[in-house]
Amino acid sequence: QVRLVESGGGLVQPGGSLRLSCAASGSGFSVATMGWYRQAPGKQRELVATITSGGRTTYADSVKGRFTISRDTAKRTVYLQMNSLKPGDTAVYYCKADLGWQNYWGQGTQVTVSS
């Protein structure tokens, strides 16, 4: 069982930055592939970025060069640094832990990019 709690969302102006955090409790974090997903109103949930237990990362084309995913195994936390934010980045951001045989999701944190 893995419990995930996201934090760090909020309102930011276009061009600004935010850092999201996802704190994990329970067993399995060290072997899990962690991911950030987002869902805008009226749209399907989409992949933003993932990071494997070995540190390999992948990004959606729409965020490459602007967002950075990282993880701190000792703190059992995964981060999403978001720079050069655009209104199109507005969404609820969710953290996901993929253990292979089971997926776990956090409750989400709202990110709003607006002037």
URWO-V265194 format. One record per backbone hydrogen bond with DSSP energy under -1.0 kcal/mol. CO is the residue of the C=O (numbers start at 1). NH is the residue of the N-H. If there is no record, write none. Layout:
BEGIN
<<CO:NH> <CO:NH>>
END
This chain:
BEGIN
<<3:25> <5:23> <7:21> <10:112> <12:114> <13:16> <16:85> <18:82> <20:80> <21:7> <22:78> <23:5> <25:3> <28:31> <28:32> <33:98> <34:51> <35:96> <36:48> <36:49> <37:94> <38:46> <39:92> <40:43> <46:38> <48:60> <49:36> <50:58> <51:34> <52:55> <56:52> <58:50> <60:63> <60:64> <63:66> <63:67> <66:83> <68:81> <70:79> <72:77> <76:24> <77:72> <78:22> <79:70> <80:20> <81:68> <82:18> <85:15> <86:89> <87:90> <91:111> <92:39> <93:109> <94:37> <95:106> <96:35> <97:104> <98:33> <102:99> <104:97> <109:93> <111:91> <112:12>>
END
